[in-house]
Amino acid sequence: MDQHVPTEPPVAGDETSTLLGELERVRAVVAWKTGGLDAEGMRATVPPSDLTLGGLLKHLAVVEDDYFGRRLWGRPLGPPWDAIDWEADPNWEFRTGAEEPPEEVRALWGASVERSRAAVSEALAGGGLDQLCRDASFGDDPPSLRRILVDMIEEYARHAGHADLIRESVDGLTGEGPPR
């Protein structure tokens, strides 16, 4: 994923462009916060937390596939997620994201983001923001694509805050992106 300067969502855009613009903005912030670091930087923590940028990025990769593949479309999670015993190792992505080479974690996340973009485009073409999730676990009250987008924005915004603290502790980098 490009390490580009995050752009703001349209100031007076429609609902779809505003939601997608904000999701892309917070994705870009996380990409910037995790970019350019070596393995040591991706493993850094801010005690007492053991959260790392590598673990955070891998977590966001599985969340992308979970929300936009499994929840939205009812599709099973693919590799590597389908081989994990989540009950036995519920923090697998956080642990292994800190252990793996940064370029592998970034590539995994980038591929998940691309799958998510395709899934959202498919949903927008087929039902717009009102497209209901197809995951059967929601029963008779499945959320809409609109709700999934809001949830993902919240997920990224919360983790962008974590990334702020961790990255600042590594090399002093602060802000939302390079100067414009």
Buried (B, 14 or more C-beta within 10 A) or exposed (E): BEEEEBEEBEEEEEEBEBBBBBBBBBBBBBBBBBBEBEBEBBBBBBEEEEBBBBBBBBBBBBBBBBBBBBBBBBBEBEEBBEEBEEEEEEEBBBBBBBBBEBEEBBEBBBBBBEBBBEBBEBBBEEEEBEBBBBBEEEEEEBBBBBBBBBBBBEBBBEBBEBBBBBBBBBEEBEEBBEEE
